[in-house]
Amino acid sequence: MTTLYGIKNCDTIKKARKWLDDNSIGYQFHDYRIDGLSKEQLKGWAKELGWEAMLNKRGTTFRQLPEADKEALTEDKALELMLSHPALIKRPLLAANGSLELGFKADSYAKLFEVAP
């Protein structure tokens, strides 16, 4: 099953969903805020993708964190922050065909689903 993880109102999520819809690729959308996440799920993703890649430091949510939360980040600390503030997870995260794809690039999606770009 193909699952697209993210937050419904994110512009990049909207682009990824449109691409999947336009290419007739069935998927389930999992909204972090509504459907939740488990620490085990995050740990599994971090093992495959790296927690640094998953942590969205560019967003408003990260910038608004207290300085103490942003300093001396470790994997455990970052995962706890992501659990508490799902908007800190880089979006979208696509689970498809046994692999994970972080972020949206039409070319990467086309290659993953063997669709002409």
C-alpha positions as CSV (number, residue, x, y, z in Angstrom):
1,M,0.0,0.0,0.0
2,T,1.2,3.5,-0.8
3,T,0.8,6.0,2.0
4,L,1.5,9.7,1.9
5,Y,2.3,11.2,5.3
6,G,2.1,14.9,6.1
7,I,-0.2,17.8,7.0
8,K,-3.2,18.5,4.9
9,N,-2.7,22.2,4.5
10,C,0.9,22.0,3.4
11,D,1.6,23.3,-0.1
12,T,4.1,20.6,-0.9
13,I,1.6,18.0,0.2
14,K,-0.9,19.5,-2.1
15,K,1.6,19.2,-5.0
16,A,2.4,15.6,-4.2
17,R,-1.3,14.7,-3.9
18,K,-2.0,16.3,-7.2
19,W,0.8,14.4,-8.9
20,L,-0.4,11.1,-7.5
21,D,-4.0,11.8,-8.5
22,D,-2.9,13.0,-12.0
23,N,-1.0,9.8,-12.5
24,S,-3.8,7.6,-11.2
25,I,-1.8,6.3,-8.3
26,G,-3.9,5.1,-5.4
27,Y,-2.7,6.1,-2.0
28,Q,-3.8,6.6,1.6
29,F,-3.2,10.1,3.1
30,H,-2.1,10.0,6.7
31,D,-2.3,13.4,8.4
32,Y,0.2,13.6,11.3
33,R,-2.0,15.9,13.3
34,I,-5.2,14.0,12.9
35,D,-4.1,10.4,12.6
36,G,-1.1,10.7,14.9
37,L,2.3,9.0,14.9
38,S,4.1,6.6,17.1
39,K,7.7,6.8,18.4
40,E,8.4,3.4,16.9
41,Q,7.2,4.7,13.5
42,L,9.5,7.7,13.7
43,K,12.4,5.6,14.8
44,G,11.9,3.3,11.8
45,W,11.9,6.2,9.5
46,A,14.9,7.8,11.1
47,K,16.8,4.5,10.8
48,E,16.2,4.5,7.1
49,L,16.3,8.2,6.2
50,G,18.3,9.8,9.1
51,W,16.7,12.0,11.7
52,E,18.6,15.0,10.5
53,A,17.0,14.7,7.0
54,M,13.6,14.3,8.6
55,L,13.8,17.4,10.8
56,N,12.4,20.5,9.1
57,K,14.6,23.3,10.4
58,R,13.3,25.8,7.8
59,G,9.8,26.0,9.0
60,T,8.0,28.4,11.4
61,T,7.5,25.6,13.9
62,F,11.3,25.1,14.4
63,R,12.0,28.8,14.5
64,Q,9.4,29.3,17.2
65,L,10.9,26.6,19.5
66,P,12.6,27.7,22.6
67,E,16.4,28.0,22.1
68,A,17.0,25.2,24.6
69,D,15.0,22.8,22.4
70,K,17.0,23.7,19.3
71,E,20.4,23.3,21.0
72,A,22.4,20.1,21.3
73,L,20.0,18.1,19.3
74,T,20.3,14.3,19.5
75,E,18.3,11.7,17.7
76,D,16.2,11.1,20.8
77,K,15.6,14.8,21.5
78,A,14.7,15.4,17.8
79,L,12.3,12.5,17.7
80,E,10.5,13.7,20.9
81,L,10.2,17.2,19.3
82,M,8.8,15.7,16.1
83,L,6.2,13.7,18.2
84,S,5.2,16.8,20.1
85,H,5.3,19.0,17.0
86,P,4.5,17.0,13.8
87,A,5.1,20.1,11.6
88,L,8.8,19.6,12.4
89,I,8.8,16.5,10.1
90,K,9.9,17.3,6.6
91,R,7.0,16.8,4.2
92,P,5.8,14.8,2.4
93,L,7.0,11.4,3.4
94,L,5.9,8.8,0.9
95,A,6.0,5.1,1.8
96,A,5.6,3.1,-1.5
97,N,7.0,0.0,-3.1
98,G,9.0,-0.9,0.0
99,S,10.9,2.4,0.2
100,L,10.6,5.8,1.7
101,E,10.8,9.1,-0.2
102,L,11.2,12.3,1.7
103,G,10.1,15.6,0.1
104,F,8.4,15.9,-3.3
105,K,10.2,15.8,-6.6
106,A,8.1,14.8,-9.6
107,D,11.1,13.1,-11.2
108,S,11.7,11.0,-8.1
109,Y,8.0,10.0,-7.9
110,A,8.0,9.1,-11.6
111,K,11.0,6.9,-11.2
112,L,9.5,5.2,-8.1
113,F,6.2,4.5,-9.8
114,E,7.7,3.9,-13.2
115,V,5.7,6.6,-14.8
116,A,6.9,8.8,-17.7
117,P,7.9,12.3,-16.2
